[in-house]
Amino acid sequence: MSTHESSKGVRRREFLAAAAGLASVAVLGAQSSDPAPDWGGPVVDTHLHLREGLDANYAHCQGCGVSHAVLRARDTAVEQVRAIRAKYPKTFVWTASADITKPDAEAALAAAIKNGAVGFGEIKSHVAADGPELRRMYALAADLNVSIMVHFQEVPHFDGEGVFATGFKQFEAVLKAFPKTRFIGHADAFWANVSADYANDVDYPSGPIVRGGITDKLLGDYPNLFGDVSANSGNNALSRDAAFTRDFLQRHQDKLMFGSDCSCADGRGAGVAQANNPRASRLAGKCVARETLALLKRSTTPEVFRKLVWDNARRQFPIEM
């Protein structure tokens, strides 16, 4: 979630949240008999935003066949996360975000780690990817030996939203400057740049992938960069070109982790799947977790699929069977 939103963006979020509640009332009954998919083993959703109530995150996991999840939460959510983890032991771990434009951001995130968070993210703020605000967070993540997930976005989804961690095309310099920091790339610009022809002109490009994209290159060249296959951005990129996707997943089988970033109410598509993102209408009425897991499963071997949905996440986060 953004740490620096305009009032228009906040109003839009509130409207979509209300719409999601109404939609789930309308369709939940029709979908409640839909059985959860069996993915052939345990699955970690590495990108599930914290929801209100003790049971909402667990209900989503149950609905889409996910066994574990990394809750992406604010640094102030310590007590809520503790209550959820107490009710569902071993199911959840959590990472913390904060307003990194504030002078106390480093102290807030360090405190969150002391209080049980196992990483930083999603860090989503209206700053440059190589700017001083994020550089402080990169250094802190290295000092605390935790990963940091960054939301890269060059094109707004709606008027007033703005852009986030801009300048991914020059991110190689950051990877060189912070070799001890474990970066997890996420969102529009990270995934659009799998194609060499991306020009920062659209949020979700379509059509065949042009080989040699920056994201592909950086994942191959830098051991400290990983990728979060979540949201419409990840799903869209891996849906564009089946042949590219097969090769890409094979090449980076040890660097990619499944995540959903899904907002649907029940793990079956009720409500709004991509809240506050009207440009992601292709996933309307669908659960992003289900859609992306199915995409990954049909695009690679069972051995690589297990790495993408389980093994790689367990190397990044202290997840228990």
C-alpha positions, 0 to 999 in steps of 0.5 A: 500500500502506498505510504504517501497517497493523495486524498483522491487516491484515498477516496478511490480506495475507500470507494473500491473497498465498499464496492468489494464488500457489496460484490462479495455479498452478491457472488460469495454464495454462488462460489462458496461450493467451488473447491480449493485447488490442489497444487500438489504440495504446500504453497507460500503466497509471498505477497498477501496484504494484511486484511481486517479481522483475524480470519480474512487472510486465512479465508483467502488462503483456504479458498485458493489452495495456499498453505502459508503466506507472507503478510505485507503490513504496516509497521504499526500492525504488530498487535494485529499480526500477533493475534492472527499468528496466534490463531493460525500458528505457522501459517503466516509470517510478516514484513513491514512497510513505513512512510520512508519519506519521514525522518523516523522511517529507519527507526520504525522499520528496525523496531518492526523487525525487533517485534517479529517482522522478517523483512521490509515491504512492500515499500511503495513511495513517490520517490526515485529508486536510487534516491536518498530515501530508498538508499537508506532503506537498502542499507538498513535491510543489509544491516539487519540481513532482511529482504526488501520488496520495492514497488516499481511503477512508471505510469499511473493507473488513474489521475492523481496516483503518481508513480513509485520508485522510478528509474528501474532502467538504471537500477543496475547501479543500485544493485552494484552499490548494495551487494549485501542487500536482498532485493525483491522486485515487484510491480509494473516497471519490474515486470514490463521490463522483461521485454527489451522494448519497454519504453515507460509508456504503458503500465501493462504492455501486451504482445510477444516479449522482445528478448534481452529485457532489463529485468531478465538480465538483472535477475541473471547477473545479480545474485541479490535480486529476486522477483515477486510473481504477483499482481496483474503486473506479474501475471500479465508479463507471464501471459504474453508469450508462452515460449518466453515464459517457459524459458524465463521460469527455467532460467530464473527458477531459483530467483522467482517467488509466487505471490498474489497481491490479490484483494478478492474476498474469498480466494475464488474471485469474489469482490475486487481482485486488484483493489485501487487498480482499475487498469487491471480489469482483465482479472475482474471476477478472478482470484489472482492467486488461482490465476497465477498459480495455474499459469506457473503450473502449466508453464514449467515442470513440477520440480521448478513449480515447487521451487517457485511456490515453496522452496525459494520463499523458504530460503527468504523467510522463516516459514515452517511446515 
